[in-house]
């Protein structure tokens, strides 16, 4: 095992044993290297490995803090079993949905049907599967070809790989989905941050960039919560046509606003729409979809196959049954009501602070008071058993993150969420030194 991983294991063990607690600050990397008798480059790799494992969070030059894992025993807020109140990950699983999902799978478990479903999958799936997903996604005459990937992340990775060669440039919003940052790094693609405003990506800013493709979240942007209106979508469609570049539209949250036409409906000839079952149903059900123009079908299919991202046949068959049998529609309708209730609660509990949120979203963007830095606030929240995400996780350019955090409000029970929001409001109203951090 490489030396840096051994050191990272030791720090992780200290966290697990409670010798390092959530919110504790690690020493600067140079001092850490000196204390451990290791090279500065090795110390940098240790810290990078700890970030990758989710043990710590922070930015170079601003401090590295132990991330919230298990909260301290005295934490006033803990979910059953003593787990941290998770406002980092955004996965809603409603109490009643498991029975619906399980019932829809019963026919698939017959011996003859199951035998067929356990055979190798294909990127194109069955005609029934393609028709089911096309019916789910199609809007106003937009009827794309459908391909399948193992997850939404893999669908996005395949689209990037298909259009942006290694070493070339991909345009993204200046704050964007963190997974895209990781995917770009693995694929050798350079991200180019594009200015946004309250409606999302600014077309004029995009046109000034030299890029091979655009990745964009026009509906319920993660993390900002903004949704492009029709005028902005039309303007962006004209811009990408003039630039002659493909668009990768991330539609992962579109089910929460089904009345909104996807950007793909405005530029169907050059847009790849990526979605999955993970947000629509549950994080363990990750089947991904790619809705593509007919002339790009083989290009995208080749990218999925070469990346090893083909969806298992069983997963595609299960998704098809959830769609055609009405299970997905029932769960999505319930989640829209649930998201609206959680946003109302968030707006009420954090009244007086600067929030950006769509009333139908499962997340919000909190611009913190001036006396708080995002990483310090994250550490203070962690000491109270609450995990939130700093803006740095979403910023394309390191060191240029807004002073904000994202709250993902989908996971905790409503009473736990309400209590956590009250604690965060009280925390933000005070000062870092009063909270035991600085």
N, C-alpha and C positions, 0 to 999 in steps of 0.2 A: 504494500500500500504506500502511496506517495506520502512524504512527510507532512505536507500541508493538511492532508485528510486526517492523519493521526492527531494533529493538534486540534483540528476542528472537532474530532470525536471527543477530545478531552473537554473542550469548552461546552459542547452539547451535553456531556455527562454532568458538568457543573450545573447547567441549567436544569437538567432533569432531577438532580439531587437537591435543588433548592439553594445551592451555594451562590448561584447567580439568579436573581429574581427578575420577573418581568418589569421593564422600565429601567433596570440598572444600565449604566453607561459603560461600555468597554473603553479601554484606553486608546489613544490615537495609535494608528498602525505602527509608526516608527518606535514609539515607546513599547508597544506590545512586542515588536521584533527584538528590541534591546533586552527586555525582561526575559524573553524566552530563548535568547541566544540564536535567533534565526535571521535569515536575510529579510530585508524589507519586502522583496518581491514575494517571498514565501508568506509573510504576514498578510500581504494583499490578497493572496490566493486563499488563505484561511478565512479572511473576512468575506471574500466572495462566496466561498463554499457555505459559510454560515447563513448568508443571505439566501442562497439557493435552497437551503434546507428549511428556510422559514424560521430559523432560530433567532436571528437579529434583523433589525431594520434601521435604516439611516442613510445619510449621504456623507461622502468624504468631505471633511472640512466642517461638518456641522454636528458630528457625533454619531456613534453607533450604539443602539440600544437593544437590550434583550426584548424580543417580541413577546407579546402576551401568549402564553401557552395555557398551563393550568394557573389560575389566579392564586394569589396568596390566600392562606387559610382565613384571614380576617376579612377577605373581600365580602362586601355586603351583597353584591350581586353575583349569583351563580345559578346556572341552570341545573336541573336535576343531574346528579352525578358529579357535581363540582366543576363542570366545564366552563370555559370562558364564554361570556356573552359575545357571540360572533357577529360583529357588524362589518366584517371584512368581506366574506364570501357571500355571493348573492344567489342563493338557491332556495326557492320556495317549494316545500313539499307539504301539501295540505293534509290534515289528519285523515280525511275521508277518501283520499284519492287512491290509496293502496288497494282497497277492496275493488274499486272500479278497474284499476290496471290489471289486477290479478284475474278478475273474472273474464276480461277480454282475451286473456291468454289461454283459457281452458281448451278451446278447440285446437290450438297449436300444439298441445301436449299429447294428443293422440299419437299412437306409435307411428302410423304411416305418415302423418303430417310432420311430426317431429323429425323423422328420418330424412325427409326431403329438406327440412329447414336446417339441418346440421351439415349439409353439403357445403362446399366452398362457395363463398359469395362472389358477386361480380359488381363492378362499378356501376353498371346500368340497372341492376336489380331486375325484377319482373315487370311486365307491362302493368299489372295491377298495382304494383308499388309505385311505379312512375306516375300512373294516372291519379293515384291517391294523393301524392305529394303535389303534383301539378294543380289539382283541384284545391288543395290547401293554400297554395301560394298565389295562384293566378289572380290578377286584378285587371278589370277594365280592358279586356282583350289581350293582356300580356299572358301568353301561354308558353313558357319556356320548356326546353328539354331538361330532364332531371337526371342527375347522377348522385351516387351515394358515397359517403366517406364514413370513417369510423366515428367521427365527432365533428362538431362545428369548427374546432381548432384545426383539425386535419383538413377540413374543406377549405379553410382560409389558407393554410400552408400550401395546399395544392394549387390554389389560384395564384398565389404569389410566385410559386415555382414555375408556373406555366407562362407567366408574362414578364417576370423581372429576372434577367440573368444575374449570375453572381457578379458582384462588383457594381451593379447598376443601382438606380435610385427609385424609391417608392415614396410617393407623397402620402402623408397621413395628417390628421388634425394634430395641432401642437401638443395637446394632451390626448392620449389615445389608450386603447385597450392594452394592458401590459403584455399580454400574450403575443401580440403582434410585434412588440419590441424584441421579445425572445426569439420568435420565429425568424425575424429578419436577421438577427445575429447568427442563427444556425444556418441560414440559407446564404449568408454572405451578401445580404442586401442592405444598402444604406437608406435610412429613413430621412425624409425631408419634411420638417414640420411646416404646416400651413396655418396661417392665421384663421381664427374663428371669431364669431361674434355671437349674439344671443340666439341667432337662427342656425348656427353651425358653421361649416366651412365656408370661407369667403372665396367665390369663384375668381375674382380679380387677382387675389394672392396666389391661387393655384396657377393661373395662366403665366405668372412671372417665373415659375419654377421650370427647370428642365428635368423631367422625370419620365420613367417608362410606363408607370401605371399609378392609379390612385386607390387607396383603401379608405373607406369612409363609413361612418355610422350616422345616417341621416335621421333615424327615428330613435328617440330616447337614448341619445348619445351617452356612452359610458366613458367618463364619469359625469359629464356636465348636465345630462338630463334634457338637453335641448332637442327640438324636432324641427327640421326644415319645413317651411311652408311651401305651397305649390310654386309660388313665384321664384323662390330660391332654387328649388329643384329644377325648374325649367331653365333658369340661368346657368346652373351648373351643367346641365345636359348640353347646352349650346357650347359651353367652354370646353368640355372634354371632346366634343366633336371637332372643334377647331384645332385642338391640340392633337387629335387623333390618338388618344390613349385609352386603354381599357380601364374599367372601374370594377373594383371588388367591393360590393355592398354587404356590410355585416348587418343581417336582419334579425339578430338573436332576440331582440326585445320587441319586434313588430307585433307579436301576438297580443301585447298589452294595448296596442292602438290599432285595431284591425281596420278602422275606417280610413287610415292613411295609406295612400298609394305608395308603393315602394319606389325608390329612385329608378329601379330597373324598368318601370313602366314608362318613364320619361326618356330613357335612352336604352331601349331593349336590345339594340344591335351591338352594344359594346359593354354591357354590364353583366357581371357574374354575381349572383345573389347567394350568399352563404347563410345557412340556418341549421338548427339541430333540434333534437328532442330534449336536450338537457334542461333548458329553462322552461320550455312548454310543459314538460312532465316532471322530470327529476334528474339530478346530476348523474345518477348511475345509468341513465338511459340516454346514451350519447349519440345515437345515430345522426350523422350529418347529411345535409342536403346541399347540392349545388344546382341552382337553376341557371342555365346557360343558353346563350344564343345557339341556334342549330349548327352554325358553321364553326363553332368553337368546341363542339361536343367531344370530338376525338382528341383535341389538344388537351382539354381538361381531364378526360378519362386517362390519357397517358400519364399525366402528372400524378393523378391519384394512384395509379398502379405502380409507377416507378418509386413513389415515396413510401410504398407499403401501407397506404391509408385506406384500402378497400374495406367497406363495412362488412361485418359478419352477416351471413345470410339470415340467421336466426333473428338478429337485431332488426334487419329490414322487414322481415315478415311480421315481427311483433309491432313495429311502428305502423305498418300498413293496417293491421287489425285495429289498433288504437284510433287511427284516423277514420277508417271506413265504418267502424262500429259506433262512433259517436263519443267514445271515451275521451278523446283529446278535446273535443269541443266542450264537453261538460267541465273538464278540469280547467281549461283556459278561461271559461266564463267565471268560474269560482275564483281563479287567481286575479282576474281583473277587479273583482269586488274586494278581494283581500288587499291588493296593492293600494287601491284607493283609500281603504280604511287606514292602512299603515302610513300613507302620506299625510292624511289628515291628522293623525296622532303626532307625527314628526313635526308638522307645521305648528301644531298647538304647543308641544313641549319645548320647541326651540324658537318660539315667537320672540321677536326682537333681535335675532341674529340674522346674518346675511346668508340666506339659503338660495340655491338654484335647484329647482326640481320641477318635474312634470307631475301633476296630481295623479297620474296613472302609472308612475314608475315605481320600481322597487329599490331605487337608490336616490340619493341627493348629494349635492356638492355644497360643502359648508365652508365659506370664506371666514376664517377665524379672526377674532379681535386682534388688533395690532400688537398687544402685549404678549401674544402667544406665537411661537413658531410651530409649524405643523409637526415636526419630529418630536418636539418637547411635549406637545399636547398628546401625541400618540403614546408616548412613554407614560405620561401622567394617567391617561385612560387605562393603560395596561396595568398599572398598579392597583386600579380599582376593578380589575377583572373584565375590562371591556376592550375588545380588539377593533380598531378602526384603521383605515388606510390613508397614509399621507399622500399629498399631491405628487411627490417625487416618484411614486410608483407609476404614474401615468405620463409624466413629462418626457418628451422625446429627447430634449437637450438637458443633460445633467446640470444641476445647479441653476436651472431656469424654471423651477416649479413655482406655481402660485402658492401663497400661504393659505392652504386649504386642506381639508380632508374629505374623503368620500365615506358616506355612511350607507351600508347595504342593510336594508331594513327587513329583508324577506324571511330570515331564518328563525329568530327567537319567537317564542310564544308572545302574544300581544301584551300580557301583563309584564313579562320580563323586558320586552322592548320599551314599554312605557317607563319602567323604573330606570333602565339604562339611559334613556334620553334625559330623564330628570337629573341623573348624576352628571352627565356630560354638560348639561346646561349650567349646573352649579359650578362645575369645573371651569368652564369657559368664562363665567362671570368673575371668577377670582383671578389670582396671579400665579405664575409658575412657582415662585418661591413659597407660596402658601400651600402648593400641592406637593411639595417635596422634591421638585425638579427645577432646574434652571438652565 
